[in-house]
Amino acid sequence: MIAGNINFLNLATLPKSLYCILSRPEINFNILKNQLDGRYQLDGEKWFYNINESYTSPEQERHTEFHKQFLDIQLILSGEEIIRYSLTDSTNEQCYEKKTDLFILENPRLNNFIHLTAGDFVTFYPGEPHQALCMVDVRNKVRKAVFKVPIDII
């Protein structure tokens, strides 16, 4: 897991492949926050991103997930959320596949959290469990871009 702010990419110690994605002119924060909700994939790229709006809720109501084929970069465009996570590999834990490459843990053990606001991002590598959209104090709206990066280009 790596965290940072899109406006200070050089401080995030990202691998070159991820730095190159987030530093592209088309991935400018102002451009992203003004894009319509939807799925976007730049010509010739294997990675893509989704922009959508969701609402936070209490952690007890949120599922914990991990992926096997894609790394997530979750970039907050507006609002704030807490993402709970663990620094362990959940690949062999009891889970079910809700949809392609979205594995839901049945008995998650998450002992860390990060509070994200507009401009902040966090990466989750394959196997890293995370529980997004946990509320800070009250339910609120969060708009974010979630980048899906295939593991073979990391």
N, C-alpha and C positions, 0 to 999 in steps of 0.2 A: 504494500500500500504506500502510495506517495500522495502527499497533499500539497497544494499551492494555490496561487492566485493567478488568473490568466493575465493580469497586468504586470506580474513580476515573475515570468516564466523562468528566467535565469536562476532564481532562488530555489526552484523546485527539484533540482537534480534529477530531471527526467532522462530516461534513455533517449538517445538521438532520434529514434523512430517516433516516439511520442511527442518530443519537442517539435519535430518537423510538422506534425499534424496540427498541434495547437498554435504554432506560430505562422501558419499560412494566412495570407491576407483575407481569404474567404471565411476564416474562422475568427475574425475580429469580434470582440465581445459585443460591440454596438450593432454589428450586422446580425449576429446570432439572436440578440434579444429582440430585434425587430422582425425576425423571420416568423412566418406563420407556423403553427404546429404542423408536424408531419415528419416524414422520413426523408433524409437527404443523403445522397452519395455522389461525390465528385467524380467526374469522368476519369476512368482508368484506375480508380482506387478500389482496394478490397474492403476498406473500412467504410463505415457509414455512421450517421448519427440521427437520433430522433429528438425532436423538440416537442415537449408537451407540458401541460399544466396539471398539477395534482394537488391534493390537500394532505396536509400532515395529519397524523392521528397518534393516539397513545401507543407506545411500543408494544403493549400487549395485543394490539390489533394488527400489527404489521408482521409480515412473513420475513423469514431470513433466507436469503438466496445465495447461490454461487454459480459460476459458469465453468465450463471445461474447455471450450473452444475460443472464447473471446475474452479480452480484457475490457473492463468498463472504465470510461472516464466520465464521471458525473460532474457537470459544470452548472452551478446555480446561476440562473439569469435574473431571477427576482425572488424575493421572499427569503426564508431561512428554514433550515431543517437540522435535525440531528441524525447522523448515520451511526448506528452501532455496528461494531465489527470485531473480528478476532484476527490475530496474526498467526493463525494455524491453518493447516490444509484440511479442508472439509471433504475432499474428493471421495474418501472411503467411509464417510459417515452415513447414517441412515437418512435417506432422502427420496424424493420422487421427482420425476421430470414433468413439470407443469406444461411446458412447451419447449420447442427446440432450444437447447442450451440454457434452460432456466430450471435449475435444480433447487427445490425447496427443502430445507433441513427440517426434520421432524423434531429434533431435540437440540436446538442451537445453544451454544455456550459462548456468549459474547461478553467480553470483559473490557472493551474499549469503546469510546465514542468520540465523534468529532462534530463540532457545531459549525455549519457552513452558512455563509451569507453570499449575496450577489458578487460574482467574480471569483469565488472560491471553487476549487475542484478537488476531486479525490480520485485516485485510480484503484481499481481492485483487479488483481491478477487472477487468472484461472485458479479455482480452488479456495480463494479467500472469501469467507462468508461475510455478508453485509446485510444490514436491515435499514433500508432507506426510508425517508419520509416520516421519521418520528418527530412529534411536535416538540417545540421548545418549551413554551408555556401554555399556549392555547392553539387550537387548530388554526392553520393559516394556509394560504395559497402559495404554492411554490411552482415556479416555472424553471425548467432546466433542460439542458441538452445532455443526452447520454450518448457518448461515442462508443461504438462496438468495434474493437480492433482485433482481427484474427491473430492468434498466438504466433503464427509463422512469420509475422512482420515486426514483432516486438524486438 
